[in-house]
Amino acid sequence: MNDLTHHTSICGKKIPDFLDTIQAFHGWKAPGIVFGGIMVDLARELTGLEIETDAIVETRHCLPDAVQLFTPCTIGNGWLKILDWDKFALTLYDRKALCGYRVWIDLEKSRRFPDLYNWYMRLVDKKDLPLDSLLNTILLAGRSSLSWRPVRMTRLYERIKKNTIEICPGCNEAYPAAQGRQCLACQGRGYYETDDSRAKT
């Protein structure tokens, strides 16, 4: 697919500021978020910076953070949806016209950058691939390791609306009525159990 001009900034930030933004948010300069930022930068340019977009990412790893850092799309505002497909790909699309662009790592193109390819394919241990070297490779590869194509949304573009809220008779907390007569936790489908032995008095 097409490769647009190489930029000295990413997502409107000079490279050092771009990397500092990632470190401040994530705790370190995570290669997946750095690479994701490059993907977001390309997708935003393709869709048009003036267009209000929603986003879909096809992995839970790193890429959602890049979208949340460098676009207005977040999990909390409902403009970002995450598919657990474990594919390093994202789509930004015009939420009204339902058309946009899908951007993904192109494995054939990335082979020209062995550190990038080996990192992404998990062919080398992290300790054998120093972070500075990997980040330099990712920045050097940039958009030339990506492919993109225009897409029209057919599914998963609807925003999730909040429905009726009830008070759970089991825990006395508010919950979506669609879950049934009790909240999921009180139905035994929660992710925790109460540990009263550590409760403060």
C-alpha positions as CSV (number, residue, x, y, z in Angstrom):
1,M,0.0,0.0,0.0
2,N,1.0,3.6,-0.1
3,D,3.7,5.2,2.0
4,L,3.3,8.9,2.8
5,T,6.1,11.3,3.4
6,H,8.3,10.7,6.4
7,H,7.7,13.3,9.2
8,T,10.1,14.7,11.8
9,S,7.1,14.9,14.2
10,I,4.5,12.3,15.2
11,C,0.9,13.3,16.2
12,G,1.8,16.9,16.2
13,K,4.7,16.5,18.6
14,K,8.5,16.6,18.0
15,I,10.0,13.1,18.5
16,P,11.4,13.8,22.0
17,D,8.1,15.3,23.2
18,F,6.2,12.3,21.6
19,L,8.4,9.9,23.5
20,D,8.1,11.8,26.8
21,T,4.3,11.8,26.5
22,I,4.3,8.0,26.2
23,Q,6.7,7.6,29.2
24,A,4.6,10.0,31.3
25,F,1.5,8.0,30.6
26,H,2.8,4.5,30.5
27,G,5.8,4.6,32.8
28,W,8.3,3.8,30.1
29,K,8.7,4.3,26.3
30,A,6.8,1.2,25.4
31,P,7.7,0.1,21.8
32,G,4.1,-0.9,21.1
33,I,2.8,2.5,22.0
34,V,5.6,4.2,20.0
35,F,4.7,2.1,17.0
36,G,1.0,2.7,17.6
37,G,1.6,6.4,17.7
38,I,3.1,6.3,14.2
39,M,0.0,4.3,13.1
40,V,-2.3,6.9,14.7
41,D,-0.4,9.7,13.0
42,L,-0.8,8.1,9.6
43,A,-4.5,7.3,10.2
44,R,-5.3,10.9,11.3
45,E,-3.6,12.3,8.3
46,L,-5.5,10.0,6.0
47,T,-8.9,10.7,7.5
48,G,-8.2,14.4,7.8
49,L,-7.4,16.2,11.1
50,E,-10.7,18.2,10.9
51,I,-12.9,15.1,10.8
52,E,-14.4,13.9,14.0
53,T,-13.5,10.2,14.1
54,D,-14.2,7.2,16.2
55,A,-11.6,4.4,16.4
56,I,-11.5,0.6,16.4
57,V,-8.3,-1.2,17.4
58,E,-7.8,-4.9,16.8
59,T,-5.7,-5.8,19.9
60,R,-5.8,-5.1,23.6
61,H,-2.1,-4.6,23.7
62,C,-0.5,-1.1,23.5
63,L,-2.4,0.2,20.5
64,P,-5.5,1.3,22.6
65,D,-3.1,3.5,24.7
66,A,-1.7,5.1,21.6
67,V,-5.2,5.9,20.3
68,Q,-6.2,7.4,23.7
69,L,-3.0,9.4,24.0
70,F,-3.1,11.0,20.5
71,T,-6.7,11.2,19.6
72,P,-9.9,12.3,21.5
73,C,-11.1,8.7,21.3
74,T,-11.1,6.9,24.6
75,I,-12.7,3.9,26.2
76,G,-14.5,6.2,28.7
77,N,-16.2,8.5,26.1
78,G,-17.2,5.5,24.0
79,W,-15.4,6.6,20.8
80,L,-12.8,3.8,21.0
81,K,-13.7,0.1,20.6
82,I,-11.3,-2.7,21.3
83,L,-11.4,-6.0,19.5
84,D,-9.5,-8.9,21.0
85,W,-8.2,-10.2,17.7
86,D,-4.5,-9.7,18.6
87,K,-3.8,-8.0,15.2
88,F,-1.8,-4.8,15.3
89,A,-4.2,-2.7,13.3
90,L,-6.5,0.2,13.8
91,T,-9.2,2.0,12.0
92,L,-10.2,5.7,12.3
93,Y,-13.5,6.6,10.7
94,D,-15.8,9.5,10.2
95,R,-18.6,8.8,12.7
96,K,-21.2,10.4,10.5
97,A,-20.2,9.1,7.0
98,L,-18.9,5.8,8.4
99,C,-15.9,5.8,6.1
100,G,-12.3,5.9,7.1
101,Y,-8.9,4.2,6.9
102,R,-7.5,1.0,8.3
103,V,-3.8,1.0,9.1
104,W,-1.8,-2.1,10.0
105,I,1.8,-3.4,10.4
106,D,2.8,-4.9,7.1
107,L,5.0,-8.0,7.8
108,E,6.6,-8.0,4.4
109,K,7.6,-4.4,4.7
110,S,8.8,-4.8,8.3
111,R,11.2,-7.6,7.2
112,R,13.5,-4.8,6.0
113,F,13.9,-3.8,9.7
114,P,15.0,-7.1,11.4
115,D,14.8,-5.7,15.0
116,L,11.2,-4.5,14.3
117,Y,10.2,-7.8,12.7
118,N,11.8,-9.9,15.3
119,W,10.3,-7.9,18.1
120,Y,6.8,-8.0,16.7
121,M,6.9,-11.7,15.9
122,R,8.5,-12.4,19.3
123,L,11.4,-14.2,17.7
124,V,14.0,-12.8,20.1
125,D,14.0,-12.4,23.9
126,K,13.5,-8.9,25.2
127,K,16.9,-8.9,26.9
128,D,18.6,-9.5,23.6
129,L,17.0,-6.5,22.0
130,P,18.0,-3.3,23.8
131,L,15.1,-0.8,24.1
132,D,17.1,2.1,22.6
133,S,18.0,0.0,19.6
134,L,14.4,-1.1,19.1
135,L,13.0,2.4,19.4
136,N,15.5,3.7,16.9
137,T,14.5,1.0,14.5
138,I,10.8,1.7,15.0
139,L,11.3,5.4,14.4
140,L,13.5,4.7,11.4
141,A,11.0,2.3,9.9
142,G,8.1,4.6,10.7
143,R,5.3,4.6,8.1
144,S,7.4,2.5,5.6
145,S,6.5,-0.6,7.7
146,L,2.8,0.1,7.5
147,S,0.1,-0.5,5.0
148,W,-3.4,1.2,4.8
149,R,-6.6,1.1,2.8
150,P,-9.9,3.0,2.8
151,V,-12.8,1.2,4.4
152,R,-16.5,1.7,5.0
153,M,-17.9,0.6,8.4
154,T,-20.4,-2.2,8.3
155,R,-20.5,-3.4,12.0
156,L,-19.4,-2.3,15.5
157,Y,-19.7,1.4,14.8
158,E,-22.7,2.0,17.0
159,R,-22.0,3.9,20.3
160,I,-23.0,2.1,23.4
161,K,-25.8,4.0,25.1
162,K,-26.6,3.8,28.8
163,N,-29.9,2.2,29.6
164,T,-32.1,2.0,32.6
165,I,-30.4,1.9,36.0
166,E,-31.8,0.0,39.0
167,I,-30.7,-0.5,42.6
168,C,-29.5,-4.1,43.3
169,P,-31.4,-5.7,46.2
170,G,-28.3,-7.7,47.1
171,C,-25.6,-5.0,47.4
172,N,-27.7,-1.8,47.2
173,E,-25.5,-0.5,44.4
174,A,-26.7,1.0,41.1
175,Y,-26.4,-1.3,38.1
176,P,-27.8,-1.7,34.5
177,A,-31.3,-3.2,34.7
178,A,-30.5,-5.3,31.6
179,Q,-28.3,-7.5,33.8
180,G,-31.4,-9.0,35.5
181,R,-32.9,-8.9,38.9
182,Q,-29.5,-8.4,40.6
183,C,-26.1,-7.1,39.5
184,L,-23.7,-9.6,38.0
185,A,-21.6,-9.7,41.2
186,C,-24.6,-10.6,43.3
187,Q,-25.5,-13.3,40.7
188,G,-22.2,-14.9,41.5
189,R,-20.5,-13.7,38.3
190,G,-18.3,-11.1,39.9
191,Y,-14.5,-10.9,39.7
192,Y,-13.9,-10.6,43.5
193,E,-14.9,-12.0,46.9
194,T,-15.3,-9.8,50.0
195,D,-12.4,-10.0,52.4
196,D,-13.9,-8.7,55.7
197,S,-10.8,-9.7,57.7
198,R,-8.9,-6.7,56.2
199,A,-11.8,-4.2,56.6
200,K,-11.0,-1.1,58.6
201,T,-13.1,-0.4,61.6
